[in-house]
């Protein structure tokens, strides 16, 4: 039996803006937009090289998350995307900063030997950018 994480899902407010963000900065490839009229639900699956997909979903009646973008709470706090090298971590982090996105963790080597930075996507979800 092979076990792997197949996809992660995020409720979003602006489905199209979030799709464009993950396509532009992380080379994601969005599939066809899914729409369920009965539930007023729309989503995209975004594929990346390496396996795990990201599902971004919208339904107007989902309330905003009350978590702070800086403080951490129990539950999922981030997901990590590997970009292949330290120089790519630095380059992408700087590009995101220059394009107006918030960097909440500067590029660094952590105590468990990961080289990473932490940025917020357009809807303030934490993304670790790592080797």
Beta strands, then each sheet from edge to edge (+ up, - down):
strand 1: 7-11
strand 2: 29-30
strand 3: 34-36
strand 4: 41-47
strand 5: 53-59
strand 6: 78-82
strand 7: 103-109
strand 8: 115-120
strand 9: 126-130
sheet 1: 1+ 5+ 4- 2+
sheet 2: 1+ 5+ 4- 3+
sheet 3: 6+ 9+ 8- 7+
end
